[in-house]
Amino acid sequence: MVVRPDSDPDAKAKLEQTLGKYNESEKLFEQAHQLTMKVFGEGSMQNAILLNNLAILYQELGRYDDAIRLMKE
């Protein structure tokens, strides 16, 4: 299965992260998180994966406290 970044906010956020567009990536991860919470709920695997991806972004940015907070959720 091929996932197009324009149809998947998490994939687009990861693409922006790879391109070094960290502010845009963070916004997209946050949008994807809100959508995931509405569709799948807080305890879903999809939500856990998304929070992990956002934590990785925070780690890359040196925002270790934010990354740790998300990893504990």
Legacy VTK file of the C-alpha trace (Angstrom):
# vtk DataFile Version 3.0
C-alpha trace
ASCII
DATASET POLYDATA
POINTS 73 float
0.000 0.000 0.000
1.321 3.410 -0.946
0.444 6.288 1.369
0.338 9.679 -0.253
1.503 12.484 2.052
-1.295 14.756 0.832
-3.915 12.283 2.078
-2.271 11.368 5.391
-1.394 14.178 7.834
1.062 11.978 9.745
2.902 11.070 6.528
2.993 14.720 5.447
4.316 15.713 8.881
7.101 13.121 8.595
7.938 14.379 5.100
8.160 17.977 6.334
10.356 16.775 9.210
12.680 15.042 6.766
12.895 18.242 4.737
13.859 20.200 7.855
10.580 22.138 8.000
10.152 21.529 11.701
7.535 24.184 12.473
5.286 22.927 9.701
5.916 19.353 10.765
4.911 20.097 14.355
1.679 21.780 13.216
0.816 18.816 11.019
1.562 16.306 13.790
-0.713 18.269 16.129
-3.493 18.326 13.511
-3.057 14.610 12.922
-3.192 14.013 16.680
-6.512 15.849 16.995
-7.947 13.859 14.087
-6.644 10.563 15.469
-8.158 11.294 18.883
-11.568 11.961 17.293
-11.534 8.928 15.024
-9.713 6.251 17.032
-9.615 7.522 20.619
-6.889 8.151 23.152
-5.880 4.541 23.800
-5.579 3.516 20.150
-2.460 2.179 18.478
-2.765 4.930 15.863
-2.617 7.564 18.586
0.407 5.911 20.202
2.260 5.841 16.874
1.459 9.491 16.227
2.610 10.582 19.688
5.810 8.603 19.180
6.445 10.370 15.866
5.868 13.757 17.491
8.201 12.798 20.357
10.903 11.947 17.818
10.501 15.402 16.286
10.814 17.014 19.717
13.936 14.954 20.389
15.477 16.153 17.112
14.727 19.735 18.165
16.318 19.249 21.592
12.942 19.553 23.323
13.630 16.581 25.546
11.091 17.409 28.254
8.323 17.551 25.640
9.513 14.287 24.093
9.568 12.516 27.471
6.093 13.823 28.331
4.672 12.388 25.108
6.415 9.059 25.544
4.744 8.706 28.943
1.245 9.287 27.518
LINES 1 74
73 0 1 2 3 4 5 6 7 8 9 10 11 12 13 14 15 16 17 18 19 20 21 22 23 24 25 26 27 28 29 30 31 32 33 34 35 36 37 38 39 40 41 42 43 44 45 46 47 48 49 50 51 52 53 54 55 56 57 58 59 60 61 62 63 64 65 66 67 68 69 70 71 72
